[in-house]
């Protein structure tokens, strides 16, 4: 037995220990940040576009054409 047969039970055991050991905290209502959400989506879109479409535009080429 190796690989996932060892990792999965170890991960489940760690989750169980964390659930018991982690102190309980009171929940409070968080303020929403719509500008931050929009900026996060725009930045993520820009990075993903660069990673996906970059090679077709010659980005990452070893040298000048």
Rosetta blueprint (number, residue, H / E / L):
1 X L
2 X L
3 X L
4 X H
5 X H
6 X H
7 X H
8 X H
9 X H
10 X H
11 X H
12 X H
13 X H
14 X H
15 X H
16 X H
17 X H
18 X H
19 X H
20 X H
21 X H
22 X L
23 X L
24 X L
25 X L
26 X L
27 X L
28 X L
29 X L
30 X L
31 X L
32 X L
33 X L
34 X H
35 X H
36 X H
37 X H
38 X H
39 X H
40 X H
41 X H
42 X H
43 X H
44 X H
45 X H
46 X H
47 X H
48 X H
49 X H
50 X H
51 X H
52 X H
53 X H
54 X H
55 X H
56 X H
57 X H
58 X L
59 X L
60 X L
61 X L
62 X L
63 X L
64 X L
65 X L
